[in-house]
Amino acid sequence: MTLKYRFFGLAFLIGLILDQATKRSIVERFYYAERLEVIPGLFDLTHVRNPGGAFSFFADGPLEWRMAFFVGATLLALVLLTIFLVRHEGQDRLIPLALGLVMAGAVGNLIDRIAYGEVIDFLEVHLWGGYTWPTFNVADSAIVLGVGLLIFDVFLAERHLANTDEPLAGPG
């Protein structure tokens, strides 16, 4: 097994296991809407469910449409992530790690949608002025972290190209 698949697999497995274990723990220990103040004024654990996407996008849509849309979009994303991973020829560890995290998050939330018809969220962060960030979960965090790492990699590549005389790769 090549290095890229090891890093991808490790990130995917750790991300998915953490996501599913934390969600199971919340479901087993908290009633719906139950809140535990962990760091007063900053962080709570709150058992909520999100039938929609990010920021409750499409949450009020008919169940059949929501499921078709979110399951279909997730399956498409998984195919595209897999193609990107397979075609990635670099020996770096960052891109496979990032792709593993994104895929773990996508699969974790897909499992929720199939099992419950909605996603289990429980991490609640309070910001300044009484504003509370929309409740999220480990899968959402893995997706954001993975995408952040991909963006970071793009900036590293641009910085490398700016400091060398290497031509940009392209057709021809």
Contacts in CASP RR format, 6 or more apart in sequence:
PFRMAT RR
TARGET T0000
AUTHOR 0000-0000-0000
METHOD contacts of the structure
MODEL  1
MTLKYRFFGLAFLIGLILDQATKRSIVERFYYAERLEVIPGLFDLTHVRN
PGGAFSFFADGPLEWRMAFFVGATLLALVLLTIFLVRHEGQDRLIPLALG
LVMAGAVGNLIDRIAYGEVIDFLEVHLWGGYTWPTFNVADSAIVLGVGLL
IFDVFLAERHLANTDEPLAGPG
3 91 0 8 1.000
3 93 0 8 1.000
3 96 0 8 1.000
4 85 0 8 1.000
4 88 0 8 1.000
4 90 0 8 1.000
4 91 0 8 1.000
4 93 0 8 1.000
4 95 0 8 1.000
4 96 0 8 1.000
5 85 0 8 1.000
5 96 0 8 1.000
6 96 0 8 1.000
7 93 0 8 1.000
7 96 0 8 1.000
7 97 0 8 1.000
7 100 0 8 1.000
8 85 0 8 1.000
8 96 0 8 1.000
8 97 0 8 1.000
8 99 0 8 1.000
8 100 0 8 1.000
8 103 0 8 1.000
9 96 0 8 1.000
9 100 0 8 1.000
10 97 0 8 1.000
11 96 0 8 1.000
11 97 0 8 1.000
11 98 0 8 1.000
11 99 0 8 1.000
11 100 0 8 1.000
11 101 0 8 1.000
11 104 0 8 1.000
12 100 0 8 1.000
12 101 0 8 1.000
12 103 0 8 1.000
12 104 0 8 1.000
12 107 0 8 1.000
13 104 0 8 1.000
14 104 0 8 1.000
15 100 0 8 1.000
15 101 0 8 1.000
15 104 0 8 1.000
15 105 0 8 1.000
15 138 0 8 1.000
15 139 0 8 1.000
15 142 0 8 1.000
16 104 0 8 1.000
16 105 0 8 1.000
16 107 0 8 1.000
16 108 0 8 1.000
18 138 0 8 1.000
18 142 0 8 1.000
19 104 0 8 1.000
19 105 0 8 1.000
19 108 0 8 1.000
19 137 0 8 1.000
19 138 0 8 1.000
19 139 0 8 1.000
19 142 0 8 1.000
20 108 0 8 1.000
20 111 0 8 1.000
22 122 0 8 1.000
22 137 0 8 1.000
22 138 0 8 1.000
23 112 0 8 1.000
23 120 0 8 1.000
23 122 0 8 1.000
23 137 0 8 1.000
23 138 0 8 1.000
26 45 0 8 1.000
26 47 0 8 1.000
26 120 0 8 1.000
26 122 0 8 1.000
27 47 0 8 1.000
27 120 0 8 1.000
30 36 0 8 1.000
30 45 0 8 1.000
30 46 0 8 1.000
30 47 0 8 1.000
30 122 0 8 1.000
31 47 0 8 1.000
32 47 0 8 1.000
32 48 0 8 1.000
32 49 0 8 1.000
33 46 0 8 1.000
33 47 0 8 1.000
33 48 0 8 1.000
34 46 0 8 1.000
34 47 0 8 1.000
35 44 0 8 1.000
35 45 0 8 1.000
35 46 0 8 1.000
35 124 0 8 1.000
36 44 0 8 1.000
36 45 0 8 1.000
36 46 0 8 1.000
37 44 0 8 1.000
38 44 0 8 1.000
38 45 0 8 1.000
41 126 0 8 1.000
42 125 0 8 1.000
42 126 0 8 1.000
43 123 0 8 1.000
43 124 0 8 1.000
43 125 0 8 1.000
43 126 0 8 1.000
44 124 0 8 1.000
44 126 0 8 1.000
45 122 0 8 1.000
45 123 0 8 1.000
45 124 0 8 1.000
46 121 0 8 1.000
46 122 0 8 1.000
46 124 0 8 1.000
46 135 0 8 1.000
47 120 0 8 1.000
47 122 0 8 1.000
48 120 0 8 1.000
48 121 0 8 1.000
48 122 0 8 1.000
48 135 0 8 1.000
49 116 0 8 1.000
49 118 0 8 1.000
49 119 0 8 1.000
49 120 0 8 1.000
49 121 0 8 1.000
50 56 0 8 1.000
50 59 0 8 1.000
50 118 0 8 1.000
50 119 0 8 1.000
50 121 0 8 1.000
50 135 0 8 1.000
51 59 0 8 1.000
51 63 0 8 1.000
51 66 0 8 1.000
51 117 0 8 1.000
51 118 0 8 1.000
51 119 0 8 1.000
52 58 0 8 1.000
52 59 0 8 1.000
52 66 0 8 1.000
52 70 0 8 1.000
52 118 0 8 1.000
52 119 0 8 1.000
53 59 0 8 1.000
53 70 0 8 1.000
53 119 0 8 1.000
54 140 0 8 1.000
55 134 0 8 1.000
56 134 0 8 1.000
58 65 0 8 1.000
58 66 0 8 1.000
58 69 0 8 1.000
58 70 0 8 1.000
59 66 0 8 1.000
63 117 0 8 1.000
67 113 0 8 1.000
67 117 0 8 1.000
70 110 0 8 1.000
70 113 0 8 1.000
71 110 0 8 1.000
71 113 0 8 1.000
71 114 0 8 1.000
74 106 0 8 1.000
74 107 0 8 1.000
74 109 0 8 1.000
74 110 0 8 1.000
74 113 0 8 1.000
75 110 0 8 1.000
77 106 0 8 1.000
78 103 0 8 1.000
78 106 0 8 1.000
78 107 0 8 1.000
81 99 0 8 1.000
81 100 0 8 1.000
81 102 0 8 1.000
81 103 0 8 1.000
81 106 0 8 1.000
82 103 0 8 1.000
84 99 0 8 1.000
85 95 0 8 1.000
85 96 0 8 1.000
85 99 0 8 1.000
85 100 0 8 1.000
88 95 0 8 1.000
88 96 0 8 1.000
88 99 0 8 1.000
92 153 0 8 1.000
94 149 0 8 1.000
94 152 0 8 1.000
94 153 0 8 1.000
94 156 0 8 1.000
95 149 0 8 1.000
95 150 0 8 1.000
95 153 0 8 1.000
97 146 0 8 1.000
97 149 0 8 1.000
98 145 0 8 1.000
98 146 0 8 1.000
98 147 0 8 1.000
98 148 0 8 1.000
98 149 0 8 1.000
98 150 0 8 1.000
98 153 0 8 1.000
99 146 0 8 1.000
99 150 0 8 1.000
100 146 0 8 1.000
101 142 0 8 1.000
101 143 0 8 1.000
101 145 0 8 1.000
101 146 0 8 1.000
101 149 0 8 1.000
102 142 0 8 1.000
102 143 0 8 1.000
102 146 0 8 1.000
102 147 0 8 1.000
102 150 0 8 1.000
104 139 0 8 1.000
104 142 0 8 1.000
105 138 0 8 1.000
105 139 0 8 1.000
105 140 0 8 1.000
105 142 0 8 1.000
105 143 0 8 1.000
106 139 0 8 1.000
106 143 0 8 1.000
107 139 0 8 1.000
108 139 0 8 1.000
109 119 0 8 1.000
109 137 0 8 1.000
109 139 0 8 1.000
109 140 0 8 1.000
112 118 0 8 1.000
112 119 0 8 1.000
112 120 0 8 1.000
112 139 0 8 1.000
113 119 0 8 1.000
119 137 0 8 1.000
119 139 0 8 1.000
120 137 0 8 1.000
121 134 0 8 1.000
121 135 0 8 1.000
121 136 0 8 1.000
121 137 0 8 1.000
121 140 0 8 1.000
122 135 0 8 1.000
122 137 0 8 1.000
123 135 0 8 1.000
123 136 0 8 1.000
123 137 0 8 1.000
123 138 0 8 1.000
123 141 0 8 1.000
124 132 0 8 1.000
124 133 0 8 1.000
124 135 0 8 1.000
125 132 0 8 1.000
125 133 0 8 1.000
126 132 0 8 1.000
126 133 0 8 1.000
127 133 0 8 1.000
161 168 0 8 1.000
END
